[in-house]
Amino acid sequence: MVFLEDSLADTCTLAEVIKASIIAPLIVVTKNKKYPKRLYECLGARHVVYTNCNDITFLIH
């Protein structure tokens, strides 16, 4: 499950719902570099991708 993060509060809420509903690993894609990778991992993310671009099609390749 790829999650495009815009708001940390929304990420916390949705991560809880996703973890309870889906077995697939959670991947967070964010532009927000002020929060460390470890924070997202504590929320349940297996991978965190920091990006500056709006086009994230690179994840599909």
CYANA upper distance limits for C-alpha pairs under 8 A (distance plus 0.5 A):
  1 MET  CA     24 ALA  CA      6.62
  1 MET  CA     25 PRO  CA      6.56
  1 MET  CA     26 LEU  CA      5.47
  1 MET  CA     27 ILE  CA      6.57
  2 VAL  CA     26 LEU  CA      6.53
  2 VAL  CA     27 ILE  CA      5.20
  2 VAL  CA     28 VAL  CA      6.50
  2 VAL  CA     29 VAL  CA      7.70
  3 PHE  CA     26 LEU  CA      7.52
  3 PHE  CA     27 ILE  CA      6.41
  3 PHE  CA     28 VAL  CA      5.30
  3 PHE  CA     29 VAL  CA      6.59
  4 LEU  CA     28 VAL  CA      6.45
  4 LEU  CA     29 VAL  CA      5.38
  4 LEU  CA     30 THR  CA      6.62
  5 GLU  CA     10 ASP  CA      8.43
  5 GLU  CA     11 THR  CA      6.74
  5 GLU  CA     28 VAL  CA      6.90
  5 GLU  CA     29 VAL  CA      6.40
  5 GLU  CA     30 THR  CA      5.51
  5 GLU  CA     31 LYS  CA      8.24
  6 ASP  CA     10 ASP  CA      8.22
  6 ASP  CA     11 THR  CA      8.25
  6 ASP  CA     30 THR  CA      7.35
  6 ASP  CA     31 LYS  CA      8.30
  6 ASP  CA     32 ASN  CA      8.24
  7 SER  CA     11 THR  CA      6.63
  8 LEU  CA     12 CYS  CA      6.68
  9 ALA  CA     13 THR  CA      6.96
 10 ASP  CA     14 LEU  CA      6.51
 11 THR  CA     15 ALA  CA      6.26
 12 CYS  CA     16 GLU  CA      6.95
 12 CYS  CA     43 LEU  CA      6.97
 13 THR  CA     17 VAL  CA      7.13
 14 LEU  CA     18 ILE  CA      6.46
 15 ALA  CA     19 LYS  CA      6.43
 15 ALA  CA     43 LEU  CA      6.87
 15 ALA  CA     44 GLY  CA      7.16
 15 ALA  CA     45 ALA  CA      8.44
 16 GLU  CA     20 ALA  CA      6.80
 16 GLU  CA     43 LEU  CA      8.09
 17 VAL  CA     21 SER  CA      6.70
 18 ILE  CA     22 ILE  CA      6.06
 19 LYS  CA     23 ILE  CA      7.48
 19 LYS  CA     44 GLY  CA      7.61
 25 PRO  CA     45 ALA  CA      7.52
 25 PRO  CA     46 ARG  CA      6.41
 26 LEU  CA     44 GLY  CA      7.30
 26 LEU  CA     45 ALA  CA      5.24
 26 LEU  CA     46 ARG  CA      6.07
 26 LEU  CA     47 HIS  CA      7.37
 27 ILE  CA     45 ALA  CA      6.09
 27 ILE  CA     46 ARG  CA      6.45
 27 ILE  CA     47 HIS  CA      5.31
 27 ILE  CA     48 VAL  CA      6.34
 27 ILE  CA     49 VAL  CA      8.04
 28 VAL  CA     40 TYR  CA      8.04
 28 VAL  CA     45 ALA  CA      6.87
 28 VAL  CA     47 HIS  CA      6.87
 28 VAL  CA     48 VAL  CA      5.35
 28 VAL  CA     49 VAL  CA      6.67
 29 VAL  CA     48 VAL  CA      6.50
 29 VAL  CA     49 VAL  CA      5.24
 29 VAL  CA     50 TYR  CA      6.52
 29 VAL  CA     51 THR  CA      7.71
 30 THR  CA     48 VAL  CA      8.15
 30 THR  CA     49 VAL  CA      6.82
 30 THR  CA     50 TYR  CA      5.65
 30 THR  CA     51 THR  CA      6.70
 31 LYS  CA     50 TYR  CA      6.09
 31 LYS  CA     51 THR  CA      5.65
 31 LYS  CA     52 ASN  CA      6.11
 31 LYS  CA     53 CYS  CA      8.37
 32 ASN  CA     50 TYR  CA      7.74
 33 LYS  CA     50 TYR  CA      7.24
 35 TYR  CA     39 LEU  CA      7.21
 35 TYR  CA     40 TYR  CA      8.47
 36 PRO  CA     40 TYR  CA      7.70
 37 LYS  CA     41 GLU  CA      6.82
 37 LYS  CA     48 VAL  CA      6.67
 38 ARG  CA     42 CYS  CA      6.65
 39 LEU  CA     43 LEU  CA      7.05
 40 TYR  CA     44 GLY  CA      7.05
 40 TYR  CA     45 ALA  CA      6.04
 40 TYR  CA     48 VAL  CA      7.57
 41 GLU  CA     45 ALA  CA      5.02
 41 GLU  CA     46 ARG  CA      6.60
 41 GLU  CA     47 HIS  CA      7.89
 41 GLU  CA     48 VAL  CA      8.29
 57 THR  CA     61 HIS  CA      7.72
